[in-house]
Amino acid sequence: MMLYPAMSVLNSYIPNRYMLVTVVSRRARQIAEEAEANGTRLDEKPVTMAINEVAEGKLSAVQDEAETPETAE
C-alpha cells in the first residue's frame, strides 16, 4: 500500500503518529467548519487538505499548541 505523502515526510514536521492524528483532525474540523460557514464547496476532503498542509510544512505540532487558546474560547 502506497501512502502519499509518505509518513517520513509527515514525521519530519510532527514527531509521532498520535500527535499527527491530533493535529490533522483538529485542522480538518477547522477546514470543514470554515467551508460550512462560508457556504463553499470543497474539492477535496478536509482530512486530505489537512494532511497536505502538514506535508507542505504549513502545520506543525508547535503551531497546533499555539492555537489552543483560540479554540478554547
PQR file of N, CA, C, O and H, with PARSE charges and radii, in Angstrom:
ATOM      1  N   MET A   1       0.850  -1.179   0.000 -0.4000 1.5000
ATOM      2  CA  MET A   1       0.000   0.000   0.000 -0.0000 2.0000
ATOM      3  C   MET A   1       0.892   1.238   0.000  0.5500 1.7000
ATOM      4  O   MET A   1       1.820   1.344   0.802 -0.5500 1.4000
ATOM      5  N   MET A   2       0.610   2.155  -0.888 -0.4000 1.5000
ATOM      6  CA  MET A   2       1.377   3.382  -1.018 -0.0000 2.0000
ATOM      7  C   MET A   2       0.636   4.495  -0.298  0.5500 1.7000
ATOM      8  O   MET A   2      -0.575   4.648  -0.456 -0.5500 1.4000
ATOM      9  H   MET A   2      -0.144   2.069  -1.540  0.4000 1.0000
ATOM     10  N   LEU A   3       1.357   5.262   0.482 -0.4000 1.5000
ATOM     11  CA  LEU A   3       0.759   6.366   1.221 -0.0000 2.0000
ATOM     12  C   LEU A   3       1.392   7.655   0.738  0.5500 1.7000
ATOM     13  O   LEU A   3       2.614   7.801   0.773 -0.5500 1.4000
ATOM     14  H   LEU A   3       2.341   5.138   0.610  0.4000 1.0000
ATOM     15  N   TYR A   4       0.576   8.583   0.290 -0.4000 1.5000
ATOM     16  CA  TYR A   4       1.090   9.877  -0.104 -0.0000 2.0000
ATOM     17  C   TYR A   4       0.388  10.944   0.697  0.5500 1.7000
ATOM     18  O   TYR A   4      -0.840  10.922   0.780 -0.5500 1.4000
ATOM     19  H   TYR A   4      -0.416   8.464   0.261  0.4000 1.0000
ATOM     20  N   PRO A   5       1.075  11.838   1.265 -0.5600 1.5000
ATOM     21  CA  PRO A   5       2.531  11.914   1.367  0.2800 2.0000
ATOM     22  C   PRO A   5       3.070  10.849   2.316  0.5500 1.7000
ATOM     23  O   PRO A   5       2.347  10.324   3.163 -0.5500 1.4000
ATOM     24  N   ALA A   6       4.325  10.549   2.159 -0.4000 1.5000
ATOM     25  CA  ALA A   6       4.954   9.486   2.946 -0.0000 2.0000
ATOM     26  C   ALA A   6       5.002   9.857   4.424  0.5500 1.7000
ATOM     27  O   ALA A   6       5.120  11.030   4.778 -0.5500 1.4000
ATOM     28  H   ALA A   6       4.913  10.976   1.471  0.4000 1.0000
ATOM     29  N   MET A   7       4.910   8.842   5.279 -0.4000 1.5000
ATOM     30  CA  MET A   7       4.969   9.079   6.725 -0.0000 2.0000
ATOM     31  C   MET A   7       6.276   9.738   7.128  0.5500 1.7000
ATOM     32  O   MET A   7       6.296  10.532   8.068 -0.5500 1.4000
ATOM     33  H   MET A   7       4.815   7.890   4.991  0.4000 1.0000
ATOM     34  N   SER A   8       7.358   9.431   6.446 -0.4000 1.5000
ATOM     35  CA  SER A   8       8.645  10.038   6.792 -0.0000 2.0000
ATOM     36  C   SER A   8       8.607  11.548   6.577  0.5500 1.7000
ATOM     37  O   SER A   8       9.218  12.299   7.337 -0.5500 1.4000
ATOM     38  H   SER A   8       7.342   8.786   5.682  0.4000 1.0000
ATOM     39  N   VAL A   9       7.899  11.993   5.551 -0.4000 1.5000
ATOM     40  CA  VAL A   9       7.752  13.436   5.306 -0.0000 2.0000
ATOM     41  C   VAL A   9       6.898  14.056   6.398  0.5500 1.7000
ATOM     42  O   VAL A   9       7.247  15.104   6.942 -0.5500 1.4000
ATOM     43  H   VAL A   9       7.403  11.383   4.933  0.4000 1.0000
ATOM     44  N   LEU A  10       5.784  13.416   6.722 -0.4000 1.5000
ATOM     45  CA  LEU A  10       4.898  13.946   7.757 -0.0000 2.0000
ATOM     46  C   LEU A  10       5.587  13.957   9.111  0.5500 1.7000
ATOM     47  O   LEU A  10       5.432  14.908   9.877 -0.5500 1.4000
ATOM     48  H   LEU A  10       5.501  12.564   6.281  0.4000 1.0000
ATOM     49  N   ASN A  11       6.352  12.901   9.417 -0.4000 1.5000
ATOM     50  CA  ASN A  11       7.050  12.822  10.699 -0.0000 2.0000
ATOM     51  C   ASN A  11       8.192  13.817  10.811  0.5500 1.7000
ATOM     52  O   ASN A  11       8.657  14.091  11.918 -0.5500 1.4000
ATOM     53  H   ASN A  11       6.478  12.129   8.794  0.4000 1.0000
ATOM     54  N   SER A  12       8.653  14.362   9.703 -0.4000 1.5000
ATOM     55  CA  SER A  12       9.686  15.394   9.786 -0.0000 2.0000
ATOM     56  C   SER A  12       9.120  16.689  10.357  0.5500 1.7000
ATOM     57  O   SER A  12       9.870  17.504  10.895 -0.5500 1.4000
ATOM     58  H   SER A  12       8.276  14.140   8.804  0.4000 1.0000
ATOM     59  N   TYR A  13       7.814  16.889  10.247 -0.4000 1.5000
ATOM     60  CA  TYR A  13       7.159  18.071  10.797 -0.0000 2.0000
ATOM     61  C   TYR A  13       6.496  17.809  12.144  0.5500 1.7000
ATOM     62  O   TYR A  13       6.476  18.675  13.019 -0.5500 1.4000
ATOM     63  H   TYR A  13       7.205  16.227   9.809  0.4000 1.0000
ATOM     64  N   ILE A  14       5.955  16.608  12.298 -0.4000 1.5000
ATOM     65  CA  ILE A  14       5.273  16.234  13.543 -0.0000 2.0000
ATOM     66  C   ILE A  14       5.881  14.915  14.004  0.5500 1.7000
ATOM     67  O   ILE A  14       5.819  13.923  13.278 -0.5500 1.4000
ATOM     68  H   ILE A  14       5.970  15.904  11.587  0.4000 1.0000
ATOM     69  N   PRO A  15       6.469  14.889  15.205 -0.5600 1.5000
ATOM     70  CA  PRO A  15       7.329  13.783  15.621  0.2800 2.0000
ATOM     71  C   PRO A  15       6.694  12.399  15.791  0.5500 1.7000
ATOM     72  O   PRO A  15       7.381  11.402  15.572 -0.5500 1.4000
ATOM     73  N   ASN A  16       5.435  12.293  16.164 -0.4000 1.5000
ATOM     74  CA  ASN A  16       4.870  10.950  16.339 -0.0000 2.0000
ATOM     75  C   ASN A  16       3.472  10.863  15.744  0.5500 1.7000
ATOM     76  O   ASN A  16       2.824  11.879  15.491 -0.5500 1.4000
ATOM     77  H   ASN A  16       4.876  13.103  16.341  0.4000 1.0000
ATOM     78  N   ARG A  17       3.021   9.635  15.527 -0.4000 1.5000
ATOM     79  CA  ARG A  17       1.750   9.410  14.835 -0.0000 2.0000
ATOM     80  C   ARG A  17       0.543   9.913  15.620  0.5500 1.7000
ATOM     81  O   ARG A  17      -0.399  10.449  15.036 -0.5500 1.4000
ATOM     82  H   ARG A  17       3.547   8.811  15.733  0.4000 1.0000
ATOM     83  N   TYR A  18       0.566   9.743  16.921 -0.4000 1.5000
ATOM     84  CA  TYR A  18      -0.569  10.203  17.732 -0.0000 2.0000
ATOM     85  C   TYR A  18      -0.726  11.711  17.603  0.5500 1.7000
ATOM     86  O   TYR A  18      -1.834  12.214  17.411 -0.5500 1.4000
ATOM     87  H   TYR A  18       1.331   9.307  17.395  0.4000 1.0000
ATOM     88  N   MET A  19       0.372  12.420  17.709 -0.4000 1.5000
ATOM     89  CA  MET A  19       0.324  13.873  17.590 -0.0000 2.0000
ATOM     90  C   MET A  19      -0.107  14.281  16.179  0.5500 1.7000
ATOM     91  O   MET A  19      -0.833  15.260  16.012 -0.5500 1.4000
ATOM     92  H   MET A  19       1.272  12.011  17.866  0.4000 1.0000
ATOM     93  N   LEU A  20       0.337  13.532  15.164 -0.4000 1.5000
ATOM     94  CA  LEU A  20      -0.055  13.803  13.785 -0.0000 2.0000
ATOM     95  C   LEU A  20      -1.566  13.680  13.621  0.5500 1.7000
ATOM     96  O   LEU A  20      -2.200  14.535  13.001 -0.5500 1.4000
ATOM     97  H   LEU A  20       0.927  12.736  15.300  0.4000 1.0000
ATOM     98  N   VAL A  21      -2.136  12.621  14.174 -0.4000 1.5000
ATOM     99  CA  VAL A  21      -3.583  12.426  14.084 -0.0000 2.0000
ATOM    100  C   VAL A  21      -4.326  13.575  14.772  0.5500 1.7000
ATOM    101  O   VAL A  21      -5.339  14.057  14.265 -0.5500 1.4000
ATOM    102  H   VAL A  21      -1.621  11.927  14.677  0.4000 1.0000
ATOM    103  N   THR A  22      -3.824  14.001  15.909 -0.4000 1.5000
ATOM    104  CA  THR A  22      -4.454  15.095  16.647 -0.0000 2.0000
ATOM    105  C   THR A  22      -4.417  16.395  15.851  0.5500 1.7000
ATOM    106  O   THR A  22      -5.429  17.087  15.736 -0.5500 1.4000
ATOM    107  H   THR A  22      -3.002  13.609  16.321  0.4000 1.0000
ATOM    108  N   VAL A  23      -3.259  16.722  15.306 -0.4000 1.5000
ATOM    109  CA  VAL A  23      -3.100  17.961  14.538 -0.0000 2.0000
ATOM    110  C   VAL A  23      -3.958  17.932  13.279  0.5500 1.7000
ATOM    111  O   VAL A  23      -4.646  18.905  12.972 -0.5500 1.4000
ATOM    112  H   VAL A  23      -2.437  16.160  15.399  0.4000 1.0000
ATOM    113  N   VAL A  24      -3.919  16.825  12.555 -0.4000 1.5000
ATOM    114  CA  VAL A  24      -4.675  16.718  11.306 -0.0000 2.0000
ATOM    115  C   VAL A  24      -6.179  16.750  11.571  0.5500 1.7000
ATOM    116  O   VAL A  24      -6.917  17.415  10.843 -0.5500 1.4000
ATOM    117  H   VAL A  24      -3.360  16.035  12.805  0.4000 1.0000
ATOM    118  N   SER A  25      -6.638  16.051  12.589 -0.4000 1.5000
ATOM    119  CA  SER A  25      -8.079  16.044  12.857 -0.0000 2.0000
ATOM    120  C   SER A  25      -8.583  17.418  13.285  0.5500 1.7000
ATOM    121  O   SER A  25      -9.669  17.838  12.883 -0.5500 1.4000
ATOM    122  H   SER A  25      -6.039  15.511  13.180  0.4000 1.0000
ATOM    123  N   ARG A  26      -7.803  18.112  14.093 -0.4000 1.5000
ATOM    124  CA  ARG A  26      -8.206  19.461  14.521 -0.0000 2.0000
ATOM    125  C   ARG A  26      -8.277  20.411  13.325  0.5500 1.7000
ATOM    126  O   ARG A  26      -9.225  21.184  13.191 -0.5500 1.4000
ATOM    127  H   ARG A  26      -6.921  17.771  14.419  0.4000 1.0000
ATOM    128  N   ARG A  27      -7.269  20.344  12.464 -0.4000 1.5000
ATOM    129  CA  ARG A  27      -7.244  21.221  11.285 -0.0000 2.0000
ATOM    130  C   ARG A  27      -8.351  20.842  10.311  0.5500 1.7000
ATOM    131  O   ARG A  27      -8.954  21.726   9.704 -0.5500 1.4000
ATOM    132  H   ARG A  27      -6.499  19.716  12.574  0.4000 1.0000
ATOM    133  N   ALA A  28      -8.633  19.560  10.146 -0.4000 1.5000
ATOM    134  CA  ALA A  28      -9.704  19.123   9.249 -0.0000 2.0000
ATOM    135  C   ALA A  28     -11.056  19.648   9.729  0.5500 1.7000
ATOM    136  O   ALA A  28     -11.889  20.062   8.923 -0.5500 1.4000
ATOM    137  H   ALA A  28      -8.143  18.842  10.639  0.4000 1.0000
ATOM    138  N   ARG A  29     -11.267  19.629  11.036 -0.4000 1.5000
ATOM    139  CA  ARG A  29     -12.506  20.194  11.581 -0.0000 2.0000
ATOM    140  C   ARG A  29     -12.604  21.681  11.301  0.5500 1.7000
ATOM    141  O   ARG A  29     -13.676  22.184  10.966 -0.5500 1.4000
ATOM    142  H   ARG A  29     -10.590  19.293  11.691  0.4000 1.0000
ATOM    143  N   GLN A  30     -11.486  22.390  11.437 -0.4000 1.5000
ATOM    144  CA  GLN A  30     -11.476  23.829  11.151 -0.0000 2.0000
ATOM    145  C   GLN A  30     -11.811  24.089   9.684  0.5500 1.7000
ATOM    146  O   GLN A  30     -12.603  24.979   9.373 -0.5500 1.4000
ATOM    147  H   GLN A  30     -10.615  21.981  11.709  0.4000 1.0000
ATOM    148  N   ILE A  31     -11.212  23.318   8.793 -0.4000 1.5000
ATOM    149  CA  ILE A  31     -11.475  23.484   7.363 -0.0000 2.0000
ATOM    150  C   ILE A  31     -12.945  23.235   7.057  0.5500 1.7000
ATOM    151  O   ILE A  31     -13.566  24.009   6.328 -0.5500 1.4000
ATOM    152  H   ILE A  31     -10.569  22.596   9.046  0.4000 1.0000
ATOM    153  N   ALA A  32     -13.506  22.169   7.604 -0.4000 1.5000
ATOM    154  CA  ALA A  32     -14.912  21.836   7.362 -0.0000 2.0000
ATOM    155  C   ALA A  32     -15.845  22.911   7.915  0.5500 1.7000
ATOM    156  O   ALA A  32     -16.819  23.286   7.261 -0.5500 1.4000
ATOM    157  H   ALA A  32     -13.002  21.540   8.197  0.4000 1.0000
ATOM    158  N   GLU A  33     -15.550  23.406   9.114 -0.4000 1.5000
ATOM    159  CA  GLU A  33     -16.384  24.447   9.719 -0.0000 2.0000
ATOM    160  C   GLU A  33     -16.315  25.749   8.928  0.5500 1.7000
ATOM    161  O   GLU A  33     -17.334  26.414   8.741 -0.5500 1.4000
ATOM    162  H   GLU A  33     -14.759  23.102   9.645  0.4000 1.0000
ATOM    163  N   GLU A  34     -15.122  26.118   8.460 -0.4000 1.5000
ATOM    164  CA  GLU A  34     -14.968  27.335   7.663 -0.0000 2.0000
ATOM    165  C   GLU A  34     -15.730  27.220   6.345  0.5500 1.7000
ATOM    166  O   GLU A  34     -16.376  28.176   5.916 -0.5500 1.4000
ATOM    167  H   GLU A  34     -14.294  25.578   8.612  0.4000 1.0000
ATOM    168  N   ALA A  35     -15.657  26.064   5.707 -0.4000 1.5000
ATOM    169  CA  ALA A  35     -16.356  25.851   4.443 -0.0000 2.0000
ATOM    170  C   ALA A  35     -17.866  25.915   4.643  0.5500 1.7000
ATOM    171  O   ALA A  35     -18.584  26.487   3.823 -0.5500 1.4000
ATOM    172  H   ALA A  35     -15.132  25.287   6.056  0.4000 1.0000
ATOM    173  N   GLU A  36     -18.340  25.329   5.729 -0.4000 1.5000
ATOM    174  CA  GLU A  36     -19.776  25.359   6.004 -0.0000 2.0000
ATOM    175  C   GLU A  36     -20.247  26.771   6.317  0.5500 1.7000
ATOM    176  O   GLU A  36     -21.310  27.185   5.857 -0.5500 1.4000
ATOM    177  H   GLU A  36     -17.757  24.864   6.395  0.4000 1.0000
ATOM    178  N   ALA A  37     -19.472  27.508   7.091 -0.4000 1.5000
ATOM    179  CA  ALA A  37     -19.842  28.872   7.457 -0.0000 2.0000
ATOM    180  C   ALA A  37     -19.855  29.792   6.232  0.5500 1.7000
ATOM    181  O   ALA A  37     -20.695  30.686   6.128 -0.5500 1.4000
ATOM    182  H   ALA A  37     -18.608  27.171   7.465  0.4000 1.0000
ATOM    183  N   ASN A  38     -18.915  29.565   5.307 -0.4000 1.5000
ATOM    184  CA  ASN A  38     -18.835  30.400   4.108 -0.0000 2.0000
ATOM    185  C   ASN A  38     -19.728  29.907   2.986  0.5500 1.7000
ATOM    186  O   ASN A  38     -19.930  30.607   1.993 -0.5500 1.4000
ATOM    187  H   ASN A  38     -18.232  28.839   5.392  0.4000 1.0000
ATOM    188  N   GLY A  39     -20.259  28.713   3.138 -0.4000 1.5000
ATOM    189  CA  GLY A  39     -21.104  28.129   2.105 -0.0000 2.0000
ATOM    190  C   GLY A  39     -20.322  27.699   0.876  0.5500 1.7000
ATOM    191  O   GLY A  39     -20.872  27.644  -0.224 -0.5500 1.4000
ATOM    192  H   GLY A  39     -20.095  28.145   3.945  0.4000 1.0000
ATOM    193  N   THR A  40     -19.036  27.393   1.054 -0.4000 1.5000
ATOM    194  CA  THR A  40     -18.224  26.962  -0.079 -0.0000 2.0000
ATOM    195  C   THR A  40     -18.193  25.444  -0.169  0.5500 1.7000
ATOM    196  O   THR A  40     -18.332  24.738   0.829 -0.5500 1.4000
ATOM    197  H   THR A  40     -18.589  27.438   1.948  0.4000 1.0000
ATOM    198  N   ARG A  41     -18.008  24.965  -1.388 -0.4000 1.5000
ATOM    199  CA  ARG A  41     -17.917  23.526  -1.636 -0.0000 2.0000
ATOM    200  C   ARG A  41     -16.445  23.162  -1.732  0.5500 1.7000
ATOM    201  O   ARG A  41     -15.688  23.823  -2.443 -0.5500 1.4000
ATOM    202  H   ARG A  41     -17.895  25.539  -2.199  0.4000 1.0000
ATOM    203  N   LEU A  42     -16.038  22.133  -1.035 -0.4000 1.5000
ATOM    204  CA  LEU A  42     -14.651  21.695  -1.039 -0.0000 2.0000
ATOM    205  C   LEU A  42     -14.425  20.675  -2.147  0.5500 1.7000
ATOM    206  O   LEU A  42     -15.237  19.772  -2.347 -0.5500 1.4000
ATOM    207  H   LEU A  42     -16.654  21.596  -0.458  0.4000 1.0000
ATOM    208  N   ASP A  43     -13.317  20.825  -2.864 -0.4000 1.5000
ATOM    209  CA  ASP A  43     -12.973  19.873  -3.925 -0.0000 2.0000
ATOM    210  C   ASP A  43     -12.352  18.600  -3.359  0.5500 1.7000
ATOM    211  O   ASP A  43     -12.462  17.529  -3.956 -0.5500 1.4000
ATOM    212  H   ASP A  43     -12.657  21.559  -2.701  0.4000 1.0000
ATOM    213  N   GLU A  44     -11.701  18.721  -2.209 -0.4000 1.5000
ATOM    214  CA  GLU A  44     -11.077  17.579  -1.540 -0.0000 2.0000
ATOM    215  C   GLU A  44     -11.690  17.430  -0.160  0.5500 1.7000
ATOM    216  O   GLU A  44     -12.332  18.346   0.353 -0.5500 1.4000
ATOM    217  H   GLU A  44     -11.611  19.591  -1.724  0.4000 1.0000
ATOM    218  N   LYS A  45     -11.486  16.276   0.427 -0.4000 1.5000
ATOM    219  CA  LYS A  45     -11.954  16.062   1.794 -0.0000 2.0000
ATOM    220  C   LYS A  45     -11.090  16.882   2.747  0.5500 1.7000
ATOM    221  O   LYS A  45      -9.902  17.079   2.490 -0.5500 1.4000
ATOM    222  H   LYS A  45     -10.965  15.531   0.011  0.4000 1.0000
ATOM    223  N   PRO A  46     -11.676  17.364   3.849 -0.5600 1.5000
ATOM    224  CA  PRO A  46     -10.919  18.177   4.804  0.2800 2.0000
ATOM    225  C   PRO A  46      -9.681  17.470   5.365  0.5500 1.7000
ATOM    226  O   PRO A  46      -8.661  18.118   5.600 -0.5500 1.4000
ATOM    227  N   VAL A  47      -9.755  16.161   5.582 -0.4000 1.5000
ATOM    228  CA  VAL A  47      -8.607  15.418   6.108 -0.0000 2.0000
ATOM    229  C   VAL A  47      -7.461  15.434   5.098  0.5500 1.7000
ATOM    230  O   VAL A  47      -6.303  15.618   5.473 -0.5500 1.4000
ATOM    231  H   VAL A  47     -10.584  15.635   5.392  0.4000 1.0000
ATOM    232  N   THR A  48      -7.781  15.244   3.830 -0.4000 1.5000
ATOM    233  CA  THR A  48      -6.760  15.279   2.781 -0.0000 2.0000
ATOM    234  C   THR A  48      -6.102  16.648   2.732  0.5500 1.7000
ATOM    235  O   THR A  48      -4.882  16.749   2.607 -0.5500 1.4000
ATOM    236  H   THR A  48      -8.722  15.095   3.525  0.4000 1.0000
ATOM    237  N   MET A  49      -6.899  17.693   2.828 -0.4000 1.5000
ATOM    238  CA  MET A  49      -6.354  19.048   2.804 -0.0000 2.0000
ATOM    239  C   MET A  49      -5.438  19.289   3.999  0.5500 1.7000
ATOM    240  O   MET A  49      -4.384  19.908   3.856 -0.5500 1.4000
ATOM    241  H   MET A  49      -7.891  17.610   2.929  0.4000 1.0000
ATOM    242  N   ALA A  50      -5.829  18.810   5.166 -0.4000 1.5000
ATOM    243  CA  ALA A  50      -5.023  18.994   6.372 -0.0000 2.0000
ATOM    244  C   ALA A  50      -3.707  18.222   6.279  0.5500 1.7000
ATOM    245  O   ALA A  50      -2.660  18.738   6.670 -0.5500 1.4000
ATOM    246  H   ALA A  50      -6.685  18.307   5.282  0.4000 1.0000
ATOM    247  N   ILE A  51      -3.748  17.001   5.769 -0.4000 1.5000
ATOM    248  CA  ILE A  51      -2.523  16.210   5.611 -0.0000 2.0000
ATOM    249  C   ILE A  51      -1.575  16.893   4.634  0.5500 1.7000
ATOM    250  O   ILE A  51      -0.365  16.929   4.857 -0.5500 1.4000
ATOM    251  H   ILE A  51      -4.598  16.581   5.451  0.4000 1.0000
ATOM    252  N   ASN A  52      -2.127  17.432   3.555 -0.4000 1.5000
ATOM    253  CA  ASN A  52      -1.282  18.129   2.586 -0.0000 2.0000
ATOM    254  C   ASN A  52      -0.650  19.381   3.194  0.5500 1.7000
ATOM    255  O   ASN A  52       0.486  19.721   2.864 -0.5500 1.4000
ATOM    256  H   ASN A  52      -3.110  17.403   3.374  0.4000 1.0000
ATOM    257  N   GLU A  53      -1.372  20.067   4.077 -0.4000 1.5000
ATOM    258  CA  GLU A  53      -0.806  21.222   4.759 -0.0000 2.0000
ATOM    259  C   GLU A  53       0.374  20.815   5.639  0.5500 1.7000
ATOM    260  O   GLU A  53       1.368  21.536   5.715 -0.5500 1.4000
ATOM    261  H   GLU A  53      -2.295  19.791   4.346  0.4000 1.0000
ATOM    262  N   VAL A  54       0.271  19.684   6.294 -0.4000 1.5000
ATOM    263  CA  VAL A  54       1.393  19.184   7.105 -0.0000 2.0000
ATOM    264  C   VAL A  54       2.572  18.862   6.197  0.5500 1.7000
ATOM    265  O   VAL A  54       3.705  19.234   6.502 -0.5500 1.4000
ATOM    266  H   VAL A  54      -0.537  19.098   6.232  0.4000 1.0000
ATOM    267  N   ALA A  55       2.320  18.179   5.088 -0.4000 1.5000
ATOM    268  CA  ALA A  55       3.387  17.790   4.167 -0.0000 2.0000
ATOM    269  C   ALA A  55       4.089  18.995   3.560  0.5500 1.7000
ATOM    270  O   ALA A  55       5.275  18.927   3.238 -0.5500 1.4000
ATOM    271  H   ALA A  55       1.400  17.877   4.841  0.4000 1.0000
ATOM    272  N   GLU A  56       3.363  20.099   3.401 -0.4000 1.5000
ATOM    273  CA  GLU A  56       3.943  21.321   2.852 -0.0000 2.0000
ATOM    274  C   GLU A  56       4.643  22.159   3.915  0.5500 1.7000
ATOM    275  O   GLU A  56       5.259  23.178   3.602 -0.5500 1.4000
ATOM    276  H   GLU A  56       2.400  20.155   3.663  0.4000 1.0000
ATOM    277  N   GLY A  57       4.549  21.730   5.170 -0.4000 1.5000
ATOM    278  CA  GLY A  57       5.205  22.458   6.249 -0.0000 2.0000
ATOM    279  C   GLY A  57       4.392  23.611   6.798  0.5500 1.7000
ATOM    280  O   GLY A  57       4.916  24.424   7.560 -0.5500 1.4000
ATOM    281  H   GLY A  57       4.049  20.902   5.424  0.4000 1.0000
ATOM    282  N   LYS A  58       3.115  23.702   6.427 -0.4000 1.5000
ATOM    283  CA  LYS A  58       2.259  24.782   6.906 -0.0000 2.0000
ATOM    284  C   LYS A  58       1.767  24.537   8.322  0.5500 1.7000
ATOM    285  O   LYS A  58       1.429  25.487   9.027 -0.5500 1.4000
ATOM    286  H   LYS A  58       2.690  23.042   5.808  0.4000 1.0000
ATOM    287  N   LEU A  59       1.720  23.276   8.755 -0.4000 1.5000
ATOM    288  CA  LEU A  59       1.269  22.915  10.095 -0.0000 2.0000
ATOM    289  C   LEU A  59       2.355  22.139  10.806  0.5500 1.7000
ATOM    290  O   LEU A  59       3.065  21.338  10.197 -0.5500 1.4000
ATOM    291  H   LEU A  59       1.995  22.503   8.182  0.4000 1.0000
ATOM    292  N   SER A  60       2.477  22.379  12.081 -0.4000 1.5000
ATOM    293  CA  SER A  60       3.382  21.581  12.905 -0.0000 2.0000
ATOM    294  C   SER A  60       2.763  21.453  14.285  0.5500 1.7000
ATOM    295  O   SER A  60       1.770  22.114  14.589 -0.5500 1.4000
ATOM    296  H   SER A  60       1.900  23.029  12.576  0.4000 1.0000
ATOM    297  N   ALA A  61       3.336  20.619  15.106 -0.4000 1.5000
ATOM    298  CA  ALA A  61       2.808  20.425  16.456 -0.0000 2.0000
ATOM    299  C   ALA A  61       2.968  21.686  17.285  0.5500 1.7000
ATOM    300  O   ALA A  61       2.144  21.953  18.160 -0.5500 1.4000
ATOM    301  H   ALA A  61       4.142  20.083  14.859  0.4000 1.0000
ATOM    302  N   VAL A  62       4.010  22.467  17.031 -0.4000 1.5000
ATOM    303  CA  VAL A  62       4.237  23.702  17.780 -0.0000 2.0000
ATOM    304  C   VAL A  62       3.155  24.713  17.461  0.5500 1.7000
ATOM    305  O   VAL A  62       2.639  25.363  18.371 -0.5500 1.4000
ATOM    306  H   VAL A  62       4.679  22.250  16.320  0.4000 1.0000
ATOM    307  N   GLN A  63       2.792  24.866  16.186 -0.4000 1.5000
ATOM    308  CA  GLN A  63       1.720  25.773  15.807 -0.0000 2.0000
ATOM    309  C   GLN A  63       0.408  25.331  16.422  0.5500 1.7000
ATOM    310  O   GLN A  63      -0.385  26.158  16.871 -0.5500 1.4000
ATOM    311  H   GLN A  63       3.210  24.338  15.447  0.4000 1.0000
ATOM    312  N   ASP A  64       0.181  24.035  16.441 -0.4000 1.5000
ATOM    313  CA  ASP A  64      -1.058  23.492  16.993 -0.0000 2.0000
ATOM    314  C   ASP A  64      -1.215  23.886  18.460  0.5500 1.7000
ATOM    315  O   ASP A  64      -2.301  24.287  18.878 -0.5500 1.4000
ATOM    316  H   ASP A  64       0.825  23.364  16.076  0.4000 1.0000
ATOM    317  N   GLU A  65      -0.146  23.777  19.241 -0.4000 1.5000
ATOM    318  CA  GLU A  65      -0.201  24.146  20.646 -0.0000 2.0000
ATOM    319  C   GLU A  65      -0.421  25.643  20.808  0.5500 1.7000
ATOM    320  O   GLU A  65      -1.095  26.066  21.746 -0.5500 1.4000
ATOM    321  H   GLU A  65       0.736  23.451  18.901  0.4000 1.0000
ATOM    322  N   ALA A  66       0.135  26.451  19.910 -0.4000 1.5000
ATOM    323  CA  ALA A  66      -0.031  27.896  19.983 -0.0000 2.0000
ATOM    324  C   ALA A  66      -1.466  28.291  19.678  0.5500 1.7000
ATOM    325  O   ALA A  66      -1.931  29.320  20.168 -0.5500 1.4000
ATOM    326  H   ALA A  66       0.682  26.107  19.147  0.4000 1.0000
ATOM    327  N   GLU A  67      -2.182  27.503  18.882 -0.4000 1.5000
ATOM    328  CA  GLU A  67      -3.552  27.824  18.523 -0.0000 2.0000
ATOM    329  C   GLU A  67      -4.557  27.379  19.580  0.5500 1.7000
ATOM    330  O   GLU A  67      -5.729  27.744  19.497 -0.5500 1.4000
ATOM    331  H   GLU A  67      -1.804  26.667  18.485  0.4000 1.0000
ATOM    332  N   THR A  68      -4.139  26.619  20.544 -0.4000 1.5000
ATOM    333  CA  THR A  68      -5.055  26.062  21.543 -0.0000 2.0000
ATOM    334  C   THR A  68      -5.859  27.130  22.285  0.5500 1.7000
ATOM    335  O   THR A  68      -7.062  26.928  22.454 -0.5500 1.4000
ATOM    336  H   THR A  68      -3.187  26.322  20.611  0.4000 1.0000
ATOM    337  N   PRO A  69      -5.291  28.254  22.744 -0.5600 1.5000
ATOM    338  CA  PRO A  69      -6.108  29.241  23.454  0.2800 2.0000
ATOM    339  C   PRO A  69      -7.240  29.803  22.596  0.5500 1.7000
ATOM    340  O   PRO A  69      -8.311  30.098  23.126 -0.5500 1.4000
ATOM    341  N   GLU A  70      -7.037  29.959  21.297 -0.4000 1.5000
ATOM    342  CA  GLU A  70      -8.084  30.475  20.428 -0.0000 2.0000
ATOM    343  C   GLU A  70      -9.262  29.511  20.353  0.5500 1.7000
ATOM    344  O   GLU A  70     -10.421  29.927  20.359 -0.5500 1.4000
ATOM    345  H   GLU A  70      -6.167  29.719  20.866  0.4000 1.0000
ATOM    346  N   THR A  71      -8.955  28.226  20.285 -0.4000 1.5000
ATOM    347  CA  THR A  71     -10.027  27.247  20.166 -0.0000 2.0000
ATOM    348  C   THR A  71     -10.739  27.015  21.487  0.5500 1.7000
ATOM    349  O   THR A  71     -11.840  26.464  21.510 -0.5500 1.4000
ATOM    350  H   THR A  71      -8.014  27.887  20.280  0.4000 1.0000
ATOM    351  N   ALA A  72     -10.122  27.429  22.586 -0.4000 1.5000
ATOM    352  CA  ALA A  72     -10.723  27.231  23.902 -0.0000 2.0000
ATOM    353  C   ALA A  72     -11.809  28.262  24.209  0.5500 1.7000
ATOM    354  O   ALA A  72     -12.629  28.068  25.106 -0.5500 1.4000
ATOM    355  H   ALA A  72      -9.228  27.876  22.567  0.4000 1.0000
ATOM    356  N   GLU A  73     -11.800  29.368  23.445 -0.4000 1.5000
ATOM    357  CA  GLU A  73     -12.778  30.440  23.705 -0.0000 2.0000
ATOM    358  C   GLU A  73     -14.164  30.077  23.358  0.5500 1.7000
ATOM    359  O   GLU A  73     -15.076  30.887  23.527 -0.5500 1.4000
ATOM    360  H   GLU A  73     -11.134  29.525  22.716  0.4000 1.0000
TER
END
